[in-house]
Amino acid sequence: MTNTQRASDTLSAKQQAIPLMASSMAASNMPKLDAALNQGLDAGLTINEAREVLVQLYAYVGFPKSLNALGELIKVVEARKQRGIEDAPGREPGRAIPTGDALIAIGEANQMKISGGPVQGPVFDFAPAIKQFLQAHLFGDIFERDNLDWQSRELATVGALAATPGVEAQLRSHMRASLRVGLSAAQLRQLTQLIADHGDAEAAQRADEALTQALAAASGA
C-alpha cells in the first residue's frame, strides 16, 4: 500500500465511505455513522481499516468522539455477524514504529511530504511542545502505521474537519495535503458532493470553499 498513489477521476467505493464515516463521527451523529460504516464494510473495507480511520481521528476531533465511534463500530460488526455477514478482519500495521530520535526524524519527514514544508509559525514558537507532538505522534506514530494508506487518512481528516465549524484553516491545509498524496481535484469535488448528499450542506460548503482555495494555491493564483 503506497503513500502516494496515481490520481484518479473518481473515488473507489471504499474511499467514498471514509469521509462519510469521518464527518458522522465528528458530528456525533451515530445513525449516520452506522450507515457509513455499513457502506464501507459492504464496499470491502476491512474491520481494521474502518477501526484505523476512527482511531486516527481522535487526533482531530478528540478521544471522546473516537471512543464513541469505536463503540459504534463494535455494534455494527456484531449486528452484521448476526445477519450472517463475516467481514474481513484485515491486517494490523506491518512494520515497527521507531522510537526516540528516530521517531522524530520519520515524523518530520512524513510531515514535510504531507504538508509541503516544515511546521513553523508563531503558534509553534509560542508552544514548541505542540510541534513535537505533531511530528512525533501524529506524523510519526499514526502516519507510520501502514495498515491504512495516506490517501485514506487524508479523506478521513478532510471529512472530519469539514463537519467541524471553526477549523477552516486546517481544512484548507488538508485539502492541499490531499492533493499532495495523489488525490485529484475531481475526487475531492466528489467528496464534497458526497457530504452534501449525506445531508450536511454546511460541511459540504466548507469543504467546497477549502478545495477552491487549495486549488488556487496549487495553481499559484
N, C-alpha and C positions, 0 to 999 in steps of 0.2 A: 504494500500500500504506500503510494508515494505522497509526499507532502505538497508537491506542485504537479498538477495534472493538466493535460491538454484541455483548453476551454471548449465548451460545447454550447449549442444554442438553447438547449433545454436541460432542466434538472431531471435526473432519474426519479423514478417513483419513490425510491428510498430517500433521496435528497429532499424531495418535496415535503415529506413528513417532518423532517428535522426542524425547520423554523417554526412549524405549527406546534410541535411539541414544546419548543422553547418559549414561544410567545404565550402559550397557555400556562406554562409553568410560571413565567414572570408575572402574569396577571392573576395567578392563583385561581384559575378557572378549571376546576377539576373535571367537570363534564367534557369540556373541550380537550383537556389533556388526555382523558380516557379515549376519546375518539381519535386523537392524533397518534397516540401510542398504538392503538389497534391498526390505524392506517399504516404506520411504519412497519409494524411486525408483519402485516399482510403483504407488504411490499418487499419483504425479505430482510429487514433489519434484524440482526440477532439481538438476543436479550442483552448481551454485554455491550453492544453498540448503543442501544437505547439507554442502558444504565450509564454508560460513559458520558453521553450527552447531558444527562441530568446531574451527574457528579460534577462535570466541568462547570456547569452554570452556577454553582454556589459562589464561584469567584466573581460573578457579575450581578447576581440578584440575591445572594445571601444563603446561609446554611438553612434557615427555616423553610424557605421555599424549595430548596433542593431536597431536604429530608421529606417534606410532604409529597413531592413529586415521586421520589423513590418508593414511598409507601403506596402511591397510586399504581406505579409500575408493578409492584408485587401483586396487587389486586387484579390488575389486567391479565398478567401472566397466569395467575391461578384460575381466573374465570375462563380463559381460553383453554386451559387444560381440561376444565370440567366440560367444555364443549367438544373435546376431542382434538384440540389443536395443540401440537407439540412444536413450539418454536425452537429454532436452533439456538443453543446457548452462546455460540460464538467463542472468541478466544480472549484471553487475558493479554496484557502487554507482553511482548515477546523479548524485550531487552531490559537489562537492568538500568535503573535511573542512577546517574552518578550522584555523588555527594560532595560537600565541601566546595573547594575552589573549582573543581571540575563541573559541578552543577551550575555555579555562577557563570562559568565560561560558556557552557552549552546553552544556558538560558539567555545570555546576552546575544549569542549567535542566532538563536531562534527568533528573538525579538527583532533583531536587525532585518531578518528575512521577511518577517510578517509585517512589521511597522514601517520598514523602509528607511530606518535611521535609528540613532541612539535615543534612549529615553532621556529627555532633558527638558528643562524649563524651570520656572520659579517654584512650582509646587514641589519638584523633586529636590531642588536646592533647600527649600524650607523643611522638607521631611524626607531626608535621604533613605530612611527605613522603607518607605513605600516603594522606592526604586529597587531596593534589594529584594523586597517581597515579590515585585513584578517579575524580576529577572530570575530569581532562584525558584520561586514557587509556580507562578502562572506559566511563564515561558520555559521553565525548566521542568519541574515535577510534572506539570499537567501536559504541556505540549510535547514532551518527550514520550508520552505514553502512545505507543504505536498501534493500539487496537482501534483507533479512530483517526482518519486522515485529516489534514488541516482544512481541506475544503468543508468537510462536515463540521468541524469545530467552528469555522467562521460562519457557516449557515446557522448554527445554533446560537452563536453570540449575537449575530445581527437580528435574529428573530426575537431574542430576549430583550435586547436593547430597544428595538422598535416598539415593544409593548411597555416600555418603561419611560414615562414622561420625565423630562428634565435631564436626560443624558444624550442630547442630540450631538454634542461634540464627540463623544465616544462612539456613537453610532456612525457618524461620518468617518471616523478613523477606521472602524471595522469594515465599512463598505470599501474603503481603499485597500485594506488588508485582504479582503475577499478577492479583489482583482489581482492582487499580487500572488495569491496562492493558486491562481488559474481559473477562477470562476469568471464567466463572461458577463458583459453588460446585459445580454439577453436573459441569461439565467437569473441575474439579480432583479431584473424587471419582472420576471416570472415570480420570484419570491414575493415582491410587493403585491402582485395580484393575488397570490395565494393567501396572503394575510388579509387582504380586503375580502376575498371570497369566504374566508373563515369567520367574517363578521366583525373585524376590528378595523373600522375605517380610519380612526385616528392613528393607529400604529402603522397602517399601510401608508398614510400620508407622510408620517415621519420618515419611514423607510424610503419612500419615493424622493423626498426632498434631499435626504442624505445621499442617495445614489446620484441624483443630478449634480450635486456639489462634488462628489467624488470623481465623477466622470469629467467634470470641468477641470478639476485639479489635475487629473491624469493627462488631459489634453493640453495643459498649460494655459487654459483660458483664465 
